[in-house]
Amino acid sequence: MTTLTSPYDLLSAIPFLVGFKPEDSIVLMTLKDDSIAMAMRIDFPETLNTEQLDIIMGHLQSHQSEAVIPCITCRTQVQSPPR
């Protein structure tokens, strides 16, 4: 088992957890017993309706997760505001 000790480690592990490098996505990773139990990716939506949220929550609850770590990935590079 690999130990993730920093936010960088966690972000670097995402392509291995979902099978590819996601772009414009929401990645949800569940924790159970101090381990990543599940990772799921959805396309970054314009909106989420109640039915879609219920489906996502059903998947998260089915794994009896203790916590969820969300990560949003974007292709667009964010620029710092001018100083």
C-alpha positions as CSV (number, residue, x, y, z in Angstrom):
1,M,0.0,0.0,0.0
2,T,1.2,3.5,-0.8
3,T,1.2,6.2,1.8
4,L,0.0,9.6,0.9
5,T,1.5,12.2,3.2
6,S,0.8,15.6,1.5
7,P,-1.8,17.3,-0.7
8,Y,0.6,17.0,-3.6
9,D,0.8,13.2,-3.1
10,L,-3.0,13.0,-3.1
11,L,-3.3,15.1,-6.3
12,S,-0.6,13.0,-8.0
13,A,-2.5,9.8,-7.1
14,I,-5.8,10.9,-8.8
15,P,-4.8,9.6,-12.3
16,F,-4.0,6.2,-10.9
17,L,-7.2,6.1,-8.8
18,V,-9.5,6.9,-11.8
19,G,-7.4,5.4,-14.6
20,F,-6.5,8.6,-16.4
21,K,-5.7,12.3,-15.9
22,P,-9.1,14.0,-15.5
23,E,-9.8,17.4,-16.9
24,D,-12.8,19.7,-16.2
25,S,-14.0,17.1,-13.6
26,I,-15.0,16.7,-10.0
27,V,-13.2,13.8,-8.4
28,L,-14.6,12.5,-5.1
29,M,-12.4,10.2,-3.0
30,T,-13.8,8.4,0.0
31,L,-11.9,7.5,3.2
32,K,-12.5,4.5,5.3
33,D,-10.1,3.2,8.0
34,D,-7.5,5.8,7.0
35,S,-7.4,4.6,3.4
36,I,-8.9,5.7,0.1
37,A,-11.8,3.4,-0.3
38,M,-13.2,4.7,-3.6
39,A,-12.6,7.4,-6.2
40,M,-15.2,8.6,-8.6
41,R,-15.1,11.2,-11.3
42,I,-17.9,13.1,-12.9
43,D,-17.8,15.7,-15.7
44,F,-17.8,19.2,-14.3
45,P,-21.5,20.1,-14.7
46,E,-23.1,23.4,-15.5
47,T,-25.6,22.5,-12.8
48,L,-26.5,19.5,-10.7
49,N,-30.2,18.6,-10.1
50,T,-31.5,16.8,-7.1
51,E,-31.7,13.5,-8.9
52,Q,-28.1,13.7,-10.0
53,L,-27.0,14.6,-6.4
54,D,-29.0,11.6,-5.0
55,I,-27.2,9.2,-7.4
56,I,-23.8,10.6,-6.3
57,M,-24.7,10.4,-2.6
58,G,-26.0,6.9,-3.1
59,H,-22.6,5.8,-4.4
60,L,-20.8,7.5,-1.6
61,Q,-23.1,6.1,1.1
62,S,-23.0,2.5,-0.3
63,H,-19.3,2.4,0.6
64,Q,-20.0,3.5,4.2
65,S,-17.4,6.2,3.9
66,E,-16.1,8.1,6.9
67,A,-15.2,11.2,4.9
68,V,-15.1,12.5,1.4
69,I,-12.3,14.5,-0.2
70,P,-13.5,16.5,-3.2
71,C,-11.1,17.7,-5.9
72,I,-12.0,19.9,-8.9
73,T,-9.8,19.7,-12.0
74,C,-9.7,22.3,-14.7
75,R,-7.9,22.6,-18.0
76,T,-7.9,26.3,-17.9
77,Q,-4.9,27.8,-16.1
78,V,-5.9,30.3,-13.5
79,Q,-4.0,33.5,-13.7
80,S,-3.1,35.5,-10.6
81,P,-4.5,39.0,-10.4
82,P,-2.1,41.9,-11.3
83,R,-0.3,43.4,-8.4
